[in-house]
Amino acid sequence: MSKFATFSAQGQQFYGIDTGEGMIALSADFPQWPTLRQVIEADGFGQLEAASEGRAVTHPVGSFTYDIPIPQPEKIICVGVNFPSRNEEYKDGKDLPPNPSLFPRFARSFTGHNQPLIRPKASDQLDYEGEIAIVIGKGGRHIAREDAWDHIAAMSLCNEGTLRDWVRHAKFNVTQGKNFDQSGAIGPNLVPFTDKAQLQDVELTTHVNGELRQKDRTGRMIFPIDFQIAYISTFTTLVPGDVIITGTPTGAGARFDPPIFLKPGDEIVIAAEGIGELRNTVADEA
């Protein structure tokens, strides 16, 4: 199936199919679905696919900018410390945690593919975290783990950019260090999910300026994706379009000695088998 994207051109936002050579805009054909969130809620990927048949690219490469795929999700929930080697980085002598660490992110804290991550005036400790994002297609509460795969609509990639000093501003929470405007990225598009083999054991990598910094496989997650969905739905109702950011491997810049934080001009590329590549640069806040 095709890859679906949200993008902007000449001050207007569209969604459609990413052909690699450009976009086939389809949003005008489906006014009942203002964004891909409503497309997912209506299980509409197939209708978009059918509508694109025989259609030419409407927006060639260079004439548009990528936006985050789901512009206004109800929830973006991130899973922290979800690979064994990542847990070891904390050097606190503690075994693997019994339950996942979670925190929320707001949509405006993310930008799209090929856009710069913004290093804010408040801190120069912007760091990268390469992750796989999943988008909920079928909502629910108290979702059984054995049913969890049926609740996924699509996959994407995330650079869960973090301001390291700001995650330590308080005793218990990391929210402020995770939510600076445009400090992270999601994209470039949505890849429809059809089978758990697409996520159970795939390679995830992060390169910074061509140097491999992170590499691991989803099969090594402490809390696998089906567990995450079941656990999160225990305390909150998941709805179509919700995004779960599933965890990053070891190798973030903060763990080097001395730390290597992102600076303007850096390029970060996050890749996962079967999903694609998310590419971003870095710029200082204006």
VMD Tcl script that draws the C-alpha trace (Angstrom):
set ca {
  {0.00 0.00 0.00}
  {1.05 3.60 -0.54}
  {2.61 5.92 2.03}
  {0.43 8.79 3.23}
  {1.62 12.27 4.21}
  {0.44 15.65 5.45}
  {2.13 18.58 3.73}
  {1.84 22.31 3.12}
  {2.18 24.37 -0.05}
  {1.50 28.07 -0.61}
  {0.04 28.50 2.85}
  {-2.41 25.61 2.58}
  {-2.26 22.20 4.24}
  {-3.07 19.01 2.31}
  {-2.84 15.27 2.75}
  {-2.26 12.66 0.13}
  {0.09 10.01 -1.17}
  {3.87 10.40 -1.13}
  {5.18 8.92 -4.38}
  {8.84 9.71 -3.75}
  {8.76 12.13 -6.69}
  {6.16 14.34 -5.08}
  {2.68 14.34 -3.60}
  {-0.69 13.41 -5.01}
  {-2.98 15.70 -3.03}
  {-6.25 13.97 -2.12}
  {-7.71 16.04 0.72}
  {-9.97 18.06 -1.60}
  {-11.60 14.80 -2.73}
  {-12.60 13.91 0.84}
  {-13.99 17.02 2.56}
  {-15.60 14.79 5.20}
  {-12.08 13.98 6.42}
  {-10.26 17.24 7.19}
  {-7.00 15.49 8.20}
  {-5.44 12.04 8.22}
  {-6.77 11.65 11.75}
  {-10.31 11.45 10.37}
  {-9.13 9.23 7.50}
  {-7.79 6.77 10.07}
  {-10.95 6.97 12.16}
  {-12.98 6.02 9.05}
  {-10.50 3.30 7.99}
  {-10.12 5.30 4.79}
  {-6.62 4.45 3.52}
  {-8.08 2.12 0.92}
  {-10.37 4.84 -0.43}
  {-7.44 7.25 -0.72}
  {-5.45 4.59 -2.53}
  {-8.28 4.00 -5.00}
  {-8.74 7.72 -5.60}
  {-5.06 8.11 -6.48}
  {-5.08 5.55 -9.29}
  {-4.15 7.15 -12.59}
  {-3.54 10.52 -10.95}
  {-0.41 12.54 -11.61}
  {1.74 14.18 -8.95}
  {0.15 17.49 -7.93}
  {3.07 18.81 -5.88}
  {6.53 17.82 -7.11}
  {9.49 17.59 -4.75}
  {10.61 21.10 -3.83}
  {7.15 22.65 -4.01}
  {5.93 21.63 -0.55}
  {7.04 21.08 3.04}
  {6.29 18.05 5.18}
  {4.13 18.48 8.26}
  {3.72 15.96 11.06}
  {1.42 13.24 9.68}
  {-1.39 13.66 12.26}
  {-1.66 17.44 12.74}
  {-3.78 17.45 15.91}
  {-3.82 14.07 17.66}
  {-5.73 13.91 20.90}
  {-2.73 12.33 22.61}
  {0.97 11.78 22.00}
  {2.34 9.41 24.63}
  {6.05 8.59 24.79}
  {7.68 5.54 26.34}
  {11.01 6.12 28.07}
  {13.93 3.79 28.87}
  {12.63 0.89 26.77}
  {15.81 -0.93 25.67}
  {18.05 -2.91 28.07}
  {21.20 -0.98 27.16}
  {19.30 2.30 27.62}
  {18.34 1.24 31.14}
  {22.00 0.45 31.87}
  {22.98 4.00 30.85}
  {21.42 5.32 34.03}
  {23.99 3.44 36.16}
  {21.62 3.40 39.13}
  {22.13 -0.28 39.90}
  {18.46 -1.02 39.31}
  {17.14 -3.97 37.37}
  {14.79 -3.63 34.45}
  {11.72 -1.61 35.49}
  {8.44 -3.50 36.15}
  {6.36 -0.95 34.25}
  {7.10 1.55 31.47}
  {7.96 5.19 32.11}
  {5.55 7.43 30.21}
  {5.22 11.13 29.48}
  {3.10 13.29 27.14}
  {4.24 15.46 24.25}
  {2.26 18.18 22.53}
  {1.83 18.30 18.77}
  {3.55 21.69 18.44}
  {6.71 20.22 19.96}
  {7.20 18.35 16.67}
  {8.02 19.44 13.15}
  {8.03 17.51 9.87}
  {10.55 15.64 7.75}
  {13.30 17.79 6.20}
  {12.53 20.64 8.61}
  {15.02 21.93 11.21}
  {14.73 20.99 14.84}
  {14.78 24.22 16.81}
  {17.40 24.65 19.52}
  {15.69 27.07 21.94}
  {17.13 30.19 23.52}
  {16.68 28.60 26.94}
  {19.16 25.76 26.45}
  {21.99 24.50 24.25}
  {21.46 20.87 25.33}
  {19.25 19.70 22.45}
  {19.63 15.94 22.02}
  {18.27 13.35 19.56}
  {16.33 10.14 20.23}
  {15.43 7.93 17.27}
  {12.17 6.05 17.73}
  {9.33 4.29 15.96}
  {5.91 5.90 16.23}
  {2.64 4.01 15.94}
  {-0.76 5.52 15.26}
  {-3.89 4.05 16.81}
  {-6.60 3.09 14.33}
  {-9.19 1.41 16.52}
  {-9.68 2.99 19.91}
  {-10.50 1.32 23.17}
  {-10.03 0.98 26.91}
  {-8.58 -2.07 28.68}
  {-7.31 -3.49 25.39}
  {-6.06 -7.05 25.85}
  {-2.46 -7.56 24.83}
  {-3.43 -10.35 22.42}
  {-5.75 -7.88 20.64}
  {-3.38 -4.90 20.65}
  {-1.96 -5.37 17.14}
  {-5.48 -4.99 15.74}
  {-5.60 -1.44 17.14}
  {-2.68 -0.09 15.08}
  {-3.43 1.81 11.85}
  {-0.01 3.01 10.77}
  {3.67 3.47 11.58}
  {6.01 6.42 11.31}
  {9.35 7.60 12.67}
  {10.16 10.06 15.41}
  {13.13 12.11 16.51}
  {12.08 12.62 20.11}
  {14.28 15.67 20.59}
  {15.00 16.46 24.22}
  {16.46 19.40 26.15}
  {18.55 17.48 28.66}
  {18.93 20.12 31.35}
  {15.20 20.86 31.25}
  {14.22 17.25 31.92}
  {15.89 17.72 35.31}
  {14.17 20.97 36.28}
  {11.86 19.18 38.69}
  {12.03 16.18 40.99}
  {9.77 13.72 39.19}
  {8.77 14.83 35.70}
  {10.45 15.35 32.34}
  {7.57 17.07 30.55}
  {9.13 20.51 30.16}
  {12.34 19.15 28.64}
  {10.32 17.17 26.13}
  {7.98 19.88 24.87}
  {9.90 22.86 23.52}
  {8.31 23.99 20.26}
  {9.64 22.14 17.20}
  {12.33 20.37 19.22}
  {11.41 16.98 17.74}
  {10.08 15.57 14.48}
  {7.62 12.94 13.23}
  {7.45 11.63 9.67}
  {7.98 11.64 6.85}
  {4.70 9.80 6.35}
  {2.36 7.08 7.56}
  {2.99 3.51 6.47}
  {-0.18 1.42 6.83}
  {0.13 -1.38 9.37}
  {-1.14 -4.78 8.26}
  {0.86 -7.40 10.15}
  {2.75 -7.58 13.45}
  {5.84 -8.76 11.57}
  {6.23 -5.12 10.45}
  {7.07 -4.12 14.04}
  {8.05 -7.13 16.14}
  {11.75 -7.28 15.25}
  {12.93 -4.48 12.96}
  {16.20 -2.54 13.00}
  {16.14 1.08 14.15}
  {19.13 3.39 13.59}
  {20.12 7.01 14.12}
  {22.94 8.72 12.25}
  {24.23 12.21 13.09}
  {26.28 13.86 10.34}
  {26.73 10.41 8.81}
  {27.99 8.79 12.02}
  {26.02 5.86 13.43}
  {24.94 6.78 16.96}
  {22.03 4.44 17.73}
  {21.27 0.92 16.53}
  {19.00 -1.72 17.99}
  {16.03 -3.93 17.15}
  {12.45 -3.68 18.36}
  {12.64 -7.34 19.37}
  {14.85 -6.23 22.28}
  {12.37 -3.74 23.71}
  {11.77 -4.16 27.44}
  {8.10 -3.39 26.86}
  {7.03 -4.57 23.38}
  {4.56 -2.50 21.40}
  {1.58 -4.77 22.07}
  {2.31 -4.49 25.81}
  {2.50 -0.69 25.52}
  {-0.95 -0.47 23.97}
  {-2.47 -2.76 26.59}
  {-0.78 -0.92 29.47}
  {-1.62 2.60 28.29}
  {-5.25 1.68 27.61}
  {-5.55 0.57 31.24}
  {-5.64 4.18 32.42}
  {-6.75 6.18 29.36}
  {-9.07 5.55 26.44}
  {-7.08 5.36 23.22}
  {-8.78 6.97 20.22}
  {-8.03 6.88 16.48}
  {-5.13 9.15 15.62}
  {-3.42 8.86 19.00}
  {0.34 8.49 18.65}
  {2.58 6.29 20.80}
  {6.34 6.95 20.60}
  {7.75 3.57 21.49}
  {11.25 4.12 22.93}
  {14.83 4.89 21.89}
  {18.00 2.75 21.93}
  {21.21 3.63 23.70}
  {23.54 6.20 22.13}
  {21.96 9.62 22.65}
  {24.37 12.55 22.78}
  {24.01 13.03 26.54}
  {25.66 9.64 27.15}
  {28.99 10.59 25.57}
  {31.83 11.87 27.73}
  {31.76 14.78 27.30}
  {28.18 14.99 25.99}
  {27.70 15.75 22.29}
  {24.61 17.92 21.90}
  {23.10 18.99 18.60}
  {24.13 22.29 17.07}
  {22.97 24.32 14.05}
  {23.93 22.65 10.79}
  {23.85 19.09 12.13}
  {21.86 16.50 10.19}
  {20.06 13.63 11.93}
  {18.70 10.65 10.00}
  {16.49 8.08 11.72}
  {15.67 4.91 9.79}
  {13.71 1.71 10.37}
  {13.21 -1.30 8.16}
  {9.96 -1.08 6.24}
  {9.13 2.41 7.47}
  {11.68 4.70 5.82}
  {13.93 7.59 6.83}
  {13.24 10.73 8.85}
  {15.75 13.48 8.12}
  {16.17 16.78 9.98}
  {18.70 19.54 10.44}
  {19.11 21.90 13.41}
  {18.60 25.66 13.67}
  {18.64 28.13 16.54}
  {15.41 29.74 17.70}
  {14.91 33.07 15.98}
}
mol new
graphics top color blue
foreach p $ca { graphics top sphere $p radius 0.5 }
foreach p [lrange $ca 0 end-1] q [lrange $ca 1 end] { graphics top cylinder $p $q radius 0.2 }
display resetview
